């Protein structure tokens, strides 16, 4: 086989592979390899999680939670990403995690994975857009517009979050072309803004930089302004600091969810997953280490909480601070846009197999824009509803990370047991002999990261997870969903779908 053709198969090969899994090419396959990387990189967005979750890391183990904790957490995330990338290469479909778990572990595991992943994605949209408002709009942009942040109420908050979420839904509605162009810009913007922010803080830093801060372990739990109650166990304090990494380095399943819109998906999707994590880990580490190094006083930084960024930016000239504030705000808006894209594709894919109420409506694709329009708008409305909860950001930001990592672990663990048995087909990206060790480490590492997110004061996340599992088991066993839900097409069902696939594509192409 010609090696060039193997690396860059013609687009028709994508459709052929999708047909072989029993699905029609309904969505528009217009995303390049870079666009697939950019959508995950935009969701990870170190200028979102790296800033909003920074106080949780600093107020746990101090500088060591950043200098040592971030690389440890990033290693876990990279291992999980590698395991997911291998499965994504073999099964490049929208709603990837649900599809993988179903094929490798059975339709029951797939159904549970789908609900956990979908709820986690809705919480991601909600938490990111909540963060767009507070702290980024209130702290950085509102003063530039002459608005007193102290006078903004719950009503303004709700209207603002609702407005930006609906605007993101409209952009998604209009087609993947405009969305991918915006997330491409977001990818470049994150690189540029994080670099300018880092360099600016170093240039205008007051006093010499003390690099020993990055390895100094100080237990700030229970201190004034700390995100954590008092803990005496140093191991638990260190693990608590990993929440910074858990919340920031997540959302890279977006590359998988947009598989059916990505050219040469079996090659580009695994690359998008892995590269988004590695580049985010590198640039994020440099940026947050800079925060620690230029902070005038560590205890004061802990006490300031989310105000730490405004505290650091106050050392910069006013025009530079304003430019960075607006740029960070824009990056976070585009992060929310990408999150909504990922969520709607998961909802569409699950509805396509009849896994949701009103599945027939939610799986419909607009004939002109080739987007799952109802899934987009329902995702947006659910995300807005989630922000109405009083303590929304803390619960949403932690819950989304925990639920997503649980949904990452389930198909990975299923792949560990299925490999060499029911799973014999690998895609172009294969881990080879390292496959099972990496899957095992990914399962354990993802479990640790999810465990961290359930620690007090985030015990509400544990309650949400338990409640969700109880409800899912009730529907599956008591209400008989296990008898009515068929899951992804397999075996003879794929063959029976072929005529229907041609009919669906013919109708869309004629529209």
N, C-alpha and C positions, 0 to 999 in steps of 0.2 A: 504494500500500500504506500502511496506517495505520502511522505511524512508531513508535507505542508498541508495537504488535504485533510490529514488526520487531525492536525491542530486547529484548522479552520474549516469545519465541515460546512457545506452549503446550508442556507437557511431551511430549505425543504427537509433536511435531515432532522431539524428540530420538530417540525410538524409530524414527520414520520414516527419519531420517538414518542411524541405525545399521543398519536393515534394508537400506537402499540400498547399504551396504558389505558386506552378506552375513552379518551377525551378529544373533543373537537378543539380546533384552534379558533376560539371565540375572541380572545383578547388580541390587541395589536402588538405584534412582536417587533418593537422599534427601539428597544434599549440596547446600547452597546455594552461591551465589557466594563468600560469605565462607568457608565451610568448605573450598572448593577452594583459596582463597588460603591459609587457615590451615595446611593440611597441608604445603604447600611451605614456608611461613614457619617451621613447626615443625621441618622437616627441616634447613633452612638454620641455624636456631637460633644466633644470634650468641653465646648463652651457652654453646654447645658449641664449635663451631669457632673462634669469636672468642677463646675462652680457651685451649683446648688447643693451637691452632696459633700463638698469639701469640708464644711463645718463638722459633719458627722465623723469624718476621719480624723481631723485635727483634735476634736474634743474627746476622742477615745484615747489614743496612745501618743498624742503629740506629734512631733516631727517624724518619729520612727514609723507611725502609721502611714505616713506619706512616702518617706524615703525607702522603707523596707516593705511596707504593706502593699503599696501599689504594684511593685514588680511581682510579688507573690500572687496577688489577686489576678493580675494580668496573665500570669503563666497558667493559672486555672482556666481563665476565659479562653486563652489560645488553644489549650488542649480540647476544650469543649467544641470550639469552632472547627478544629481539624477533624474531629469525629463527625460533626454535622456535615462538613464539606464533602466528606467521602460519600455519605448517604445521598446528599443533594446531587452529586454527580451521577449517581445511579438512577435517581428518580427526580428529575427536574420538573416538578409540577407546582402550580400555585397551591397555597395551603400546605406547603411541603411537610411540616412536622406531623400534621395529622395523617397525611398520606403515608409517610415513612413508618409511623407507629402502627398503622393499620396493616400494612404489608408485612412488616417484620414481627409484629407482636399480636396481630389479630384485630378485628374490627372494634372490640370492646376497648382495648388500649388506645386505638386510634380515636374513638369517640371521646374518651376522657381527655386525651392529649389536646384534641381540638377545642374543647370547652375551656380548658385551663389556658391554652395559648391565646384564644380569642379574648377571654376576660383580661389576661395580662396585657394584650395589645390595646384594648379599650382604655385600660388604666394608663398605659404609656401615653396615648394621645392626650388624655385628661391631665396627667401630671406635667407633661411638657408644656401644654398650653396654659396651665396654671402658673408654671414657672415663667412663661413669656410675660404674664401680667405681674407676678410678684415672685422674684424681686426685680426682673429686668425692666419692665415698664415703670413700675412705681419708683424704683431706686435710681435708674439711669436716664430714662427718657422723659418721664413726667416733669422733673424740674427744668429740663430744657424747654418745655412747652409752657412754662409758667404755672404748672399745676402743683398745688400743695398735696403731696402724697398722703398726709395725715387726714385730709378731708375726703379721701376716696372711701366709699362705703361698700358693703356687700353687693348693693345694687349695681354700682359701677363695675365692680369686679365681674359679676355675672354677665352683664351686657358686653363687657370687653372680651371675656373668654368666649362667649357665645358668638360674637361677631367674627373673631379671628378663626374660630373653628369652622364656621359656616363658609367663610371665604376660602379656607383650605379645601373644604368639600367641593366648592364650585370649581376650583382649579383642577381637582382630581376628576370631576365630572367631565371636564372639557377634553380629556384624553391624556394618555401616558406621554405623548410627545411634549406637551407643555410642562407636565410634572417632572419628567426626566431632565428637561433643560434646566429647570429651576434647581433640582437637586444636584445636577452637575455644577452649577454655579455655587451652590452651597458647599460642595466638596472643596472647591478652590478657595472659597471664602473662609472656611474653617482653618485651612492651612495658613492662609495669609493673616487672618485676624489673631489667631493664637500666637503666631510668630511675632507680630507687631506688639501684642500685649506683653509677651514675655520679654522681648528686647527693651521695650519702654520701661517696664518695671525695674529691670536691671540697671538701665542707664540713669534713671532718676532715684535709685535706691539711696536712702540716707544711712550712711555709715558702712563699715566693711561687712561683707557677707560671711556668715558663720556656717560653713558646710557641715559642721558637727551636729547641727540641729536635725539634719536628715536621718540621723541614726540614734538620736537621744529619745529614749522611751520615758514619757512622763504620763502618769495616769491622771487625766483630766476629767474622768467620769465623776459626776456629782458636783463638779465645780460650777460656779456661776456662769450661765450661758451654755453649758455643755448639753449636747443632744442626748446624753446617756445618764441614767441613774448611777449612783455609786456602785462600782464593782471592785472587789479586792483580788480577784483572780486575774493575773497578768495575761494568761492565755486568752481568756474571754475578752479582755480589753483589746488585745491585738486583733482578735477575730471581729470584734465590733467595728474596728476601724476599716475592715475590708468592705463595709457597706458602701464606701466611696467607690470602690472598684465595681462592686456588684451592680450598682445603679448606673454607673457610667458605661461600662463595657457590656452593654446588652442591646438587644434590638437588631442584631445582625442576621436574624432569621428573615429580615426584609429581602435579602438577596434571594432566598429560597422562594418567598411568597410571590416575587415578580419573575419567577423562572419562565412562565409562559409568555412573558413580554420581552424576554432577553434573547438576543441572537447568540447562537452557539452555546446554549444554556448549560449543557453538560460540562463544558470547559470553563465558561465564564462565571457561573454561579459559585462553584467552590472557591475560585480565585477571589470573588467579591467578598465572600464570608471571611476568609482568612486575612486578606489584605486590609479589610476595614478594621479588624481587631488589632492587627500588628501596628498599623500606622497610628491608630487612635491611642494605643498603649504608649508608643514612643513619644508622640507630640504631647499627649496628656501628661505623661510623667515629667517632661521638661517644664511644662507650664505650672503644674501644681507644686513642684519642687521650688520653682521661682517664688510662688506665693509664700512658702515657708521661709525662704531665705530673706526676702525683703520686708517681712512683717516686723514692725518696730518692736513688738513685744508679744511673745507667744500667748501668755495668759490673757492679754487684752484682745488678741485675735480670737481666742476661744469665747470670751465674753461677748464679743461683737456679733457672734452668730452669723446670720446671712448678711450682716452689714460689713463683713470683712472686705468684700470686693470694693465697696464704696470707700472704705478706709484706705485701701491700697491705691485706688485710682486718684484719691485726693492729692497724692504726691506729684501727679502729672499736670502739665499745662492744660488749661481749660479747653482749648480747641481739640487737643489730642484726646482728652477724657471724653468729650462729646462724641468725637468720631468713633472711638472704641465702643462707647455705650450704644450708639445706634447700630453699629456693625454686629455687636453681640446680640442685640435684640433681634436683628434680621436673621442671624444664624439660627436662633431659637425658633423663630416663626417657620423657617424652612424645615427645621427638624420636625416640628409638628405636622407640616405638610407631608413629609416622607412617612411619618408614623401612621397617618391616616391612609396613605396608599397601601401600606403593609396590612393594616387591619382590614380594610375593605376586600383585599384579595384573599385573605384567610376566610372571611365571612362568605365570599362568593364560592370559594372552593368547597367549603363545608356544606353550603346550601346545594351545590351541584350534585352532591351525593345524598341529599335528603336529610342532612343532620340537624337542621334548624327549623323552628316554626316558620311558616310562610316561605319555605325553601323555594317553591316555584317562582315566587316574586323576587326573592333575594339573589337568585342565580341568573336573572335576566341581564343581558348585555346590550347596551345602546348600539344600534346598528351603525350609526355614524361615528361616534366617538370611540366605540369598542371598549367601553368601560362598564363595570358593574354598578350602574348608577344608584340603584336602590340600596345596595350594600354600602356604598359610600355615604349616603345621607343618613342611613340608620346608624352606622358607626359614629358619625359626627354627633348625632343627637344623643346617643348613649354616653359618649365621652363628655358632652356638656352636662348631662344629668349627674355624672359621677363627681363633677367639681362642685356641686351644690352642697356636699357634705361639709360641715363646719371645719374640721381639721384635715381638709382634703389633701393638701400637698404631702404632708408627712406620711399619711396612710397610702396614698396613691403611688408615690415615688418608690416606697419600699415594696408594696404589694405587687406592683408591675414587675419589678426585678425578680422577686421570689417566684411568682407564677411563671414568668418566662423561663427561668432556669429550670424549674420543675418540668416544663414542657420540652426543654432541650434534653433533659436527662432521660425522659421516658423512651423516645425512639432510639437514643444512643444505647441505653441498656438493652432494649429489644434487639438491636443490631449485634450487640455482643453475643447474645445467646443464639441468634439466627444465623450468624456468619458460618459458612461451611456446611450448614444444614439446609434450611429453606432459603437462605440468602446466598446465592452463588454468583449472581450477576453484579459486577462492579462497573462503575463508569470510568471515564478517562482519568479521573483523579482517584488514585488508590493509595492507601497507606501501607500496603503490602504486609510484611511480617509484623509491622508495628501496629496494625489495625486493632487487634484485640487488647493489647496493653493500653493503647490510647483510649479506647472505648471504656475500659475499666477505670482509668484515671479520670476521664471526663465525667463518668457517673459519680464517682466519689467526690471529685472536686466541685461539680455542680451541686451535689447534695450539701456540701459544706457551705457554699455560698448562699444557698437557699436557707440553710439553718441559721446563718448569721442574720439574715433579714428578719427572722422571727423573734429575735431577742428583745426583751424590754428596752425601750418603751414601745416597741413595735409588735407587741403581742396580739394586737388587733389583726395583724396579717396572718398569724397562726389561726385565729378564729375564723377569718374569711376563708382560708384554705380548707380547714376542717369542714366548715359549713358547705362549701362548694362540693367537696367530695361526698358528703352525706347526701346532698340533693341529687348529685349525679348517680349515686348508687341506688337511690330510691327510684329514679326514673328508669334506670337500666334494668333493675331486677323486679321492682314492684309494679311499675306501670308498663313493663314489657317492651321497652325500647329495643332490647336485645333481639327481639323477634321481628321488629319492623324495620330497623336500620340495617341496610345491606352493606354500607361502607363503600370504599372504592371498588370499581369493577376489577375482577380477577378471573382468570381461567376462561370458561366459556362465555361469561358475561361480556368480556372484552370483545369477543368475536361477534356477539349479538349487537353490540353497540356500533359496529362499523358503518352500517347503513344509516343509522341515526346521526353519526358524526358527519357524514357527507351531506345529509339534509340540513343540519344546523349551519354548516359552513356555506352551503349554497344560498341559504336565505340571507345570511349576513353579507355575503359578497355581492348579492344582487341589490341590496338596500342602498 
